[in-house]
């Protein structure tokens, strides 16, 4: 695969509605996601929708269509949820938490886990073994305040480094993943804390070395808004059940799942990943529905330590029990 490949991210302009009806009388549920292997459920389901064999469509009931929208990063998807432009989204845990904090706990809800693992701190030199070896060096993350950015900053600080938004003795610089890859390949940066498939590409194509790799960390979750839960509780419950069933299907059918992911990445963002690379990435990832509140409490502590957030909120409403929402008999 050529290192010059770039992600042609699709920016989505959608109507600020919750549960849109088309001219044909069919209701549309809009779902956002990122072009990442960690968002496997969304990539696979979007590919099935493209082939008119929609996983969610078959399980949501007659008269409901699903539309899929690609976002460049989790914060953009959160903004779309705030605006009512999408009803649900697959995003990283930190954007989900940030959305919850920004709305004072009144909007974003996490319905399920989706993917775990698949991130690492990759550096140029095999001789660098600890955070101390990164003194004076530049480490990139995909976006300021995203999951890898927060985790990277907190890890460095806990290991004795000084890190700030504008300096410190390790410079943490946000940079989009395609640019991280090109800058790392040129030797312009010293390392990157990023996600798959970029971790594997940095290792196999750019001569990188793993300095640190957290195990079984939350990589992606399924989120929605309180507005959608209150207006469409039955659809939300059916969507959650379909998501859980798709997660089980992924673990039982890895080869077919990988091929659908590969096809959809090419279709939606023109990112052509070799089948062998996806298979390699797969070994370090876990797709499961479980989600724990303490994972988000840890992310909140990391954001606070990194001075990316000053808020310490009660997170007890972040992960709802869907049966707590009343069922509307008139709901489709």
Secondary structure, 3 states (H helix, E strand, C coil): CCCCCCCCCCCCCCCCCCCEECCCCCEEEEEEEECCHHHHHHHHHHHHHHCCCCHHHHHHCCCEEEEEEEECCHHHHHHHHHHCCCCEEEECHHHHHHHHHHCCCCCEEEEEEEEEECEEEEECCCCCCCHHHHCCCEEEECCCCCHHHHHHHHHHHHCCCCECCCCECCEEEECCHHHHHHHHHHCCCCEEEEECCHHHHHHHCCCCEEEECCCCCEEEEEEEEHHHHHHCHHHHHHHHHHHHHHHHHHHHCHHHHHHHHHHHHHHHHCCCCCHHHHHHHHCCEECCCCCCHHHHHHHHHHHHHCCCCCCCCCCCCCCCCHHHCCCCCCCC
